[in-house]
Amino acid sequence: MMRLVITILFLIIASITDLKFNKVKNPHILIFMFIGLIMNSFAFGFEGLTIAFIGVMIPLVIGYPLFLLGIIPAGDVKMFMALGAINGIHNTGRLVMITLLLGGIYSIFLLIKRKDFSGFFSFYHYLKEMVITRKLFPYDTQKSIRFPLAPVTFISYLAFIFFFDML
């Protein structure tokens, strides 16, 4: 229950700052990452600390290259690192999948609402060029649709609670 409360509190704070400043603040991330590490250490000892540490490292290992390529902002990667510290990698992995699904649906609605599909075609050509040349290069984000991911993640977490019966 404590994990649920801490995660919801973190996602509310992250959502507010992401909507207001278009970024998740580092102090919030660090505080909740530390809380997750400490909470899991007290609850499960060294094994809990290990689970929390792996929960931090997996989003870093997967997200950092995506950040370097310009595909995802660093704050979103760090937000999932904090969620990994609180919830461990298994639950965070499920949450990422739900967030990607809902984020994709939200992106489609934004494309339709704006009636501007240039961002979609730009990303398609970027992926196509990487496959053809077999080289990684940064993504030009000028035409991409950016939206705050923390509120989508919060909604995803609520869906996660419902579908995976986390209460």
Secondary structure, 3 states (H helix, E strand, C coil): CHHHHHHHHHHHHHHHHHHHHCCCCHHHHHHHHHHHHHHHHHHHHHHHHHHHHHHHHHHHHHHHHHHHCCCCCHHHHHHHHHHHHHHHHHHHHHHHHHHHHHHHHHHHHHHHHHCCCHHHHHHHHHHHHHHHHCCCCCCCHHHCCCCCHHHHHHHHHHHHHHHCCCC
